[in-house]
Amino acid sequence: MDKDLTRDLGEQPIAALLTARNLKAHDLVAASTEQITHKMVARATKGRRLTRNVQGKILRSLNAATGEAFTLADLFTY
């Protein structure tokens, strides 16, 4: 395990996007056709490092919930 790997990266841009659109974690979970949890969304907004697979699930869920076309760069700073 890499000791230099930072796991907590601070609040991510996805948190501001959710707030600006009055969305909650439940809205993303409900909009998802994949298996995501409220905990995954909470970790995404708080800046916990996620795998690319989970990032993709969050991205697709947000795009489905808003009808917009965001990219991973719009949601995460890492």
C-alpha positions as CSV (number, residue, x, y, z in Angstrom):
1,M,0.0,0.0,0.0
2,D,1.3,3.4,-1.0
3,K,1.9,5.5,2.2
4,D,2.0,8.8,0.1
5,L,-1.5,8.2,-1.3
6,T,-3.9,10.8,0.1
7,R,-7.3,9.4,0.7
8,D,-9.2,12.5,1.9
9,L,-9.1,15.1,-0.8
10,G,-11.5,17.7,0.6
11,E,-14.9,18.6,-0.7
12,Q,-15.3,17.9,-4.4
13,P,-17.1,20.0,-7.2
14,I,-19.9,17.4,-7.2
15,A,-21.0,18.7,-3.8
16,A,-21.6,22.2,-5.3
17,L,-23.3,20.8,-8.3
18,L,-25.8,18.8,-6.2
19,T,-26.4,21.9,-4.0
20,A,-27.0,24.2,-7.0
21,R,-29.5,21.8,-8.4
22,N,-31.2,21.0,-5.1
23,L,-30.4,17.3,-5.4
24,K,-29.7,14.9,-2.5
25,A,-27.8,11.6,-2.4
26,H,-31.2,9.8,-2.6
27,D,-31.9,11.5,-5.9
28,L,-28.8,10.1,-7.5
29,V,-29.4,6.6,-6.1
30,A,-33.0,6.7,-7.4
31,A,-31.9,7.9,-10.8
32,S,-29.2,5.3,-11.2
33,T,-29.8,2.2,-13.3
34,E,-26.6,0.7,-11.7
35,Q,-26.1,-0.4,-8.2
36,I,-24.9,2.7,-6.2
37,T,-25.5,3.5,-2.5
38,H,-26.0,6.6,-0.5
39,K,-22.6,6.0,1.1
40,M,-20.9,6.1,-2.3
41,V,-22.5,9.5,-3.0
42,A,-21.5,10.8,0.4
43,R,-17.9,9.7,-0.1
44,A,-17.8,11.3,-3.5
45,T,-19.0,14.7,-2.1
46,K,-16.7,14.6,0.9
47,G,-13.6,13.9,-1.2
48,R,-12.9,10.3,-0.3
49,R,-10.9,8.8,-3.1
50,L,-13.1,6.5,-5.3
51,T,-12.2,4.0,-7.9
52,R,-12.8,4.9,-11.6
53,N,-15.7,2.4,-11.6
54,V,-17.5,4.1,-8.8
55,Q,-16.7,7.6,-10.2
56,G,-18.3,6.4,-13.5
57,K,-21.4,5.2,-11.7
58,I,-21.8,8.5,-9.9
59,L,-21.3,10.4,-13.1
60,R,-23.9,8.4,-15.1
61,S,-26.3,8.8,-12.2
62,L,-25.9,12.6,-12.0
63,N,-26.3,12.9,-15.8
64,A,-29.5,10.8,-15.6
65,A,-30.9,12.9,-12.7
66,T,-30.2,16.3,-14.2
67,G,-30.5,15.5,-17.9
68,E,-27.1,17.3,-18.5
69,A,-23.8,15.9,-19.8
70,F,-21.1,16.3,-17.1
71,T,-17.7,14.7,-17.3
72,L,-15.5,13.3,-14.6
73,A,-13.4,16.5,-14.6
74,D,-16.6,18.4,-13.7
75,L,-17.2,16.3,-10.6
76,F,-13.8,15.4,-9.2
77,T,-10.5,17.2,-8.8
78,Y,-8.3,14.0,-8.7
